[in-house]
Amino acid sequence: MTSATSDQLLVVIDPVARRTDGESVRIAKDVLSAGAHAKVCLPEGPEEFARALARRGSRRPVVVGDDRALVRAVSVLHRRRELAGCALSMVPVGSLLSVARSLGVPTGAVAAARAVLDGAERRLDLLVDDSDGVVLGALHIPPVTGHAPSVEAGRPWLRTAQSLVRTLVPARETTVPAPRAARLRVEVDGVTVLDLDQPVEAVSVTPGDSGVAEVEVRPLSVGAEASPVRAQGRTVSVSGADFRYRADAGVWGPVRRRTWTVREGALGLVLPGA
């Protein structure tokens, strides 16, 4: 890790966090303002959110919100090709915090705000897909739940806009069919690890360390339980019949082919010091 000490912060507070847990937001603001020169931004839409990050100057961005807000910020910085020179911080507020926890971000408002001030930057691997979308945690095919909002594939800018709009205006969720066996071809670094002749129960892809992804494919078992197939690689491609996948805080698709590539150390996230 490298020190992330900075007395200039841009604190971007997600509207969902403001609406659902104003007390935690207030605590985070108080701690951050007491320990640094913090400019607070309260975006009300996707343009304001992206504009705030674009105009941050030398200020270190701090996202106050849930997993969706974190993914949104990373997506904006990735599309602007500014992740390499940016140390991002997060104060988790909300109910969707599994990605933040898996990355090592403290989930208490005080502890997380202290980590923003006193923590250190750690470079983490990202998965970037062929539509320029980003994945911070594990992705699953098919989605691990039967109902979730579905996002149009292939248009990452639309994903971000739709996600931000949903934080402001409650919308009816699109029903995603319950998971069922699929016939998919899974390739890792160009090598086929499972082909279309074998029904698939589940596929998971997780960013690992040192620029490789951990891939696990579970063939559909008939009779005796089928052993999972595991592989590691920098590029993972899945193709076949229309499929959806869960990644971070959303469900994407349907698509017929998607390729994810590991970007080693692409995300700089401020975490508690060792």
Phi, psi and omega in degrees: 000152174240149183299139179250018184304127178201137179259014178237109183239146168248111184261109181259114185258117181295140181297328178295319178297318180296324184280324189265333183211070182298330181292316178296323177298316180298317180299314180300315179299316182297315181294315182293319181291330179286334184254356182199168172278102187250123172264121184264132180239134182240077183293144178246004181194173184297323181294318180295320179299309181294322181294322179298315179294321182293331184257021184290340182062232180269002180287142178274124184285138176233122178263126174251110184168196183261193182303322181297321179293321178297312179298322179299315180295315179298320180298316179298313181294324177296314182295331177275359180057043182242007181294324185300326183254021186231130173258108184269142177237159181217139167245106185290126175220122180135188183260339180263093187229015184293323179293314179303315179298316183295334179274351178098012179280129176299142184264352174276141185300316182292311181298319180292319179294322176296323178294326176301318184279322190246356185281190182226153181282132174239133179272125184242150177284149176235153166260129177240128183265177186282003170250013178073022173274157182242150176230125181269319182251210181280152171242151185229137174232125350288175178305147184283352175235160183275343182225127179194158177295133180257137185245138181300130183277156172086359181227081185299328179294325179288325177304311183296317180298315180297320180297318181291320178298320181295334178287341184257325182235115179302133183231153176290132180283144174282132180284125176261129181305149178301145180304140176214166181299144179228159174252108186228148171261126180245122181239136177238118184052040176083356180258128180285120178260340173206136185248179188293343182282353181244113177302142183249132175274320182197149173229135174229143179228127183230130174301129180260224178241155174060035171082018177237153176254147175265124183242132174230126179243126178252106176294151177292126182273137175236111185080248179294144181294131180278137180285140177293149176258127182241145179207163175231146177183174181268337181229130180235126178240136176233132181215162180144213178296161179310131178220155173247159178217146176264130177220123180057246188255017183211172175243130185245156177118188005281150175225162176255344175206140176211138178237130177247137179238135179282129173253105186293127176061027186287332183253125173261111182240132180278122182232164178304141179295155180294000000 
